Amino acid sequence: MKQNEINDFEKINAQLEGLHIEISALSKKSQNDTLNKFKLKFVNQTLKDANIILGNNYKPFNDFEEFNEDDMPTNSDVTLILSQYLSCMEKLRADNIISADHWEGHKLVVSWYWKNTKIETAAPLKIKK
């Protein structure tokens, strides 16, 4: 991934995480209530942006693009979809990062970088052994 793609990825991933936290809290209070149009507008825009980054190879559902405003989704519906998108974003990230070991004093440290860059990132959530 290139610098601008990484920047877009990190922005959209952060937006997905924020939306997931907020709507999960709503879902815990009243899972069958529908999301209002104001919030749905931002959810759909973020999903559209995520679909571009994820492409066909990483998108969670081939036949899902966004929620239909005429058929307002429930809080739990939105939480479910956001969770799936977050998992797929992490899979894309994990497939595009590498580790590099280096010594800091007497301690071996493992750092993670986006492939072909010097841009540091966190370790993958699920480390393959």
C-alpha positions in Angstrom: 0.0 0.0 0.0 1.1 3.5 -0.7 1.3 6.4 1.8 -2.0 7.9 0.7 -3.7 4.5 0.8 -2.4 3.9 4.3 -3.6 7.4 5.4 -7.1 6.6 4.0 -7.1 3.2 5.6 -6.2 4.6 9.1 -8.8 7.3 8.9 -11.6 5.1 7.8 -10.6 2.3 10.2 -10.7 4.9 13.1 -14.2 6.1 11.9 -15.5 2.5 11.8 -14.1 1.9 15.3 -15.7 5.1 16.6 -19.1 4.3 15.0 -18.9 0.7 16.3 -18.3 1.9 19.9 -21.2 4.5 19.7 -23.7 2.3 18.1 -22.8 -0.8 20.2 -23.7 1.3 23.2 -27.0 2.2 21.7 -27.6 -1.5 20.8 -27.0 -2.5 24.4 -29.7 -0.1 25.6 -32.2 -0.8 22.9 -31.1 -3.2 20.2 -34.3 -3.2 18.2 -34.6 0.6 17.9 -33.9 2.0 14.5 -30.9 4.2 13.9 -31.9 7.8 13.0 -31.2 9.2 9.5 -28.6 11.6 10.8 -26.4 8.8 12.1 -27.2 6.5 9.2 -25.8 9.1 6.8 -22.4 8.9 8.5 -22.5 5.2 8.8 -23.3 4.8 5.1 -20.6 7.3 4.0 -18.0 5.4 6.1 -19.1 2.1 4.6 -18.8 3.5 1.1 -15.3 4.6 1.8 -14.4 1.3 3.4 -15.8 -0.6 0.4 -13.3 1.3 -1.8 -10.4 0.4 0.4 -11.4 -3.2 0.9 -12.3 -3.9 -2.7 -13.8 -7.2 -3.8 -11.2 -9.3 -2.1 -11.7 -8.1 1.4 -15.3 -6.7 1.5 -17.3 -8.7 4.1 -20.4 -9.2 1.9 -20.4 -9.1 -1.9 -24.0 -8.0 -2.1 -23.9 -5.3 0.6 -22.9 -1.8 -0.1 -24.8 0.3 2.4 -28.0 0.5 4.4 -31.2 1.5 2.7 -32.6 4.7 4.2 -36.1 3.6 3.3 -35.7 0.5 5.4 -34.0 1.9 8.5 -31.7 -0.6 10.2 -31.8 -1.4 13.9 -28.9 -0.6 16.2 -28.0 -4.3 16.4 -28.1 -4.6 12.5 -25.6 -1.7 12.3 -23.4 -3.1 15.1 -23.3 -6.5 13.3 -22.2 -4.9 10.0 -19.7 -2.6 11.5 -18.1 -5.5 13.4 -17.8 -7.4 10.1 -16.2 -4.4 8.4 -13.7 -4.0 11.2 -12.7 -7.6 11.0 -12.1 -7.3 7.3 -10.2 -4.1 7.7 -7.9 -5.9 10.2 -7.4 -8.8 7.7 -6.4 -6.3 5.0 -4.0 -4.6 7.4 -2.5 -7.9 8.7 -1.9 -9.0 5.1 0.0 -5.7 4.4 2.3 -5.4 7.4 5.6 -7.1 8.3 7.6 -7.3 11.5 11.2 -6.3 12.0 13.3 -7.2 15.0 15.9 -4.8 16.5 17.8 -4.5 19.7 17.2 -1.7 22.2 20.0 -2.1 24.7 19.8 -5.7 25.9 16.2 -6.2 24.8 15.0 -7.6 21.5 12.1 -5.5 20.2 9.6 -6.4 17.5 8.3 -3.5 15.5 5.6 -3.7 12.8 5.6 -1.7 9.6 3.4 -1.4 6.5 5.1 -3.4 3.7 7.6 -1.4 1.6 7.4 1.6 3.9 8.9 2.9 7.1 5.4 3.6 8.5 5.1 1.9 11.8 1.8 0.2 12.9 0.6 -2.0 15.7 1.0 -5.8 15.6 -1.8 -7.7 14.0 -4.6 -8.6 16.3 -4.2 -12.3 15.4 -0.5 -13.2 15.0 0.0 -16.2 12.7 2.4 -18.8 14.1 
